[in-house]
Structures are given as structure tokens and as C-alpha cells.
Amino acid sequence: MKKSIQWSFLIVSAVIGAGYASGREIWLFFGPNSGLAIVLFTILFAISNYSVLSISFRYQTSHYTPVLQSLAGKKAYHLYDFMMIVYLVFTTMIMIAGSGVTFQAYRLPEWIGILFIVFMLIWAFSHKLDQVININTVIIPVLLIALFILLGVFLKKQPLILQDEMIKPRYLKAVAFTSVNILPIISVIGAVGKKINSKTEIVLTSIISALILGLLSFVYNYSLSMIATEIDKFEMPIYAILIKFPSLILLGFSLILWIAIYTTAIASMLGLISRFQSKSHLSQLQLAILILLMITPFSFGGFQFLVELIYPLYGVFNLYLLIKLLIYPFRELLIKK
């Protein structure tokens, strides 16, 4: 059970980054009247997690390449490998940009926030892999508790709203949202496949991580529906909620938001480093420094622009992988029979 919780937090950390924790990604894919769509996302996400974990366990992976080869096949593998690298680079870039935005809440320049997260990432990867994973195991529960408390207090003060029957449920958006989050899951789980111990661990991890994200997505999206007319005024929609709280809460939650950004940056960097380390003589720390030197200048391109450009594109590109992941458990059952 302890390992399942650890893997669940690793998966959650890969998803809850600047785009998700800020509310920008959730509102982009869901929006009003999306309760049933979020339930669909939870189911699809649980099945996808099970498939990725099972493949990683089967091949005892230390990076995502075997998982991607198994899913995409020999012909499409190189395309998806390239897409994976680009995705992880852009995700890390978005997280670094997001750090700059959160520092602005403290009336500090964007560049200070960017440099701070870069140095903190270098510090994280100066430790061993197990220690990097343990950082997420400690940080993610704090983040989840803070998010649930903030949204719970906000909702308690709001009148109940009913769904608008004229707005169609966004089921296709739920599929796209699941699709977007496939690559980070493959990248982080692929890096630790050889550390997974059993099928029970896999099942528990799939269920726990999906329930955490499903419940949080529902509460978060419902909260944003309360302030739908105000969201476009903020680069990070969460600040449309935070301005309704005392300034001390706003500043405190900005720190929590930065932690969410940091954990996803770690997860994305872990995927990149484990991929390149298999074909390089450089150490984990040396690769981290090299990658950050290459991508940090591009993080000044703007947080909202990067989120709204990259995530929808990958939602479409990953549909083939999503279908393969959803089929995998049923194919596994047929083989056993």
C-alpha cells in the first residue's frame, strides 16, 4: 500500500503542474456543465494508468522508451519518441514560466521566479533518483490538502448553482484531457518500472491516482464555474478565487502553487533525464544543467500562451496512444484466457 501511494503521488505530481494547479488547463478542457465529463476522465485515466504501469512492470523499465515502443509499434515509435521529448521540454518550459508568474504575486520580477526554480531543479537532481521521488511523496499531500481546503472554503461561501441543460456535456474534452496527460504519465512511470513490485500495487495505484485527480478536477472546475465571467482577467484563473481571500492567504497559496509547479517540473525533467541518460555518459546532474541551460531562455514567452498552444495540440496527437492504452487491459485478459 505504501508503494502504491508513492506511485500515485508521482503520477499526480506529473499532472498537477502550473497549467492544472492554476486552473488554466482545467477551464480550457472542461468549463461549465462538465461533471459527467470529469467522471469519464476519471475512468479513462484509471485505465490508462493501469496500462502504463503494467507495461513498465512487464519490461522492468528505467526510462519510457520500452513503454512507448510497446504502445506505438516500430513504425510510429520514432515519431512519438520525438513528440515525447518535445512535450517534456515544453512542459518544463511552461513550469519555469509559471514560476515567474507566481513570484509576481509577491511583487517580484518574473525573472527572479524563473531563476529560482532553475536553481531548485538543479538542487533536486543533485540527489539520487529515490530521493527525487521522495521529494514528491512529501510535497504532493501538502499541495492536495491546501487545494481542497481553499476550494472548500470558497465553495462554502457561494450559492449552489445548477447545471445549464442547454450546455452539452464535454465528453470529447474529457477524452482530450486524458490524452494530454498520457505522455507525462508514460515518462515518469517508465523511469521507475523496475521498482514496481506487483500487480496489486499497479491496481491500487491506478485507482488511487485517478480518484484523487477526478475529485480534485470536479471541485476545482465547479469552483471556476462560479467565477466564469472573471477568469479571462487573470493569466492564472486561481487568482480570481484568491483575490476574494485576505492577502495573507493569497501569498500563502502562491507558495503552494509554486510547489505544484516545482513537482511537475521535477517529473518532466525526470522523464527527459532518464531518456537521455540511457544514451549518454553524462550524470543525472550534468544532464539537468544542460537541459535547463537550453530551455530556460524560452520560458520568457508567456505562461498562458504556452499552455493554450501546447496542451490542445497534444490532446489530438496522443489519441492513438490513448486508444492503445484503453485496449491493453482487455487484450491482456484475452491472452490469459
QUIZI-V767356 format. One line per field, one symbol per residue. phi: phi as a letter, one per 30 degrees, with the letter a starting at -180 (. if undefined). A space follows every 10 residues. Layout:
phi=???
This chain:
phi=.ddddddddd ddddcdcddd ddjdddddcc ieiceddddd eeddddddee ddddddddch dbadeddddd ddiddceddd dddddddddd dddddddddd dddddcicde dddddddddd ddddddcded ddddeddddd edddddddde dddddddcdd ccddddcdec ddddddddee ddddddddde dbedcdcadd eddddddddd dddddddddd ddddddbedc eddbdceedd ddddceedde dddddddddd dddddddddd ddddddddbb cddedddddd ddddceeddd djddeddddd dddddddded dddddddedd ddddddd
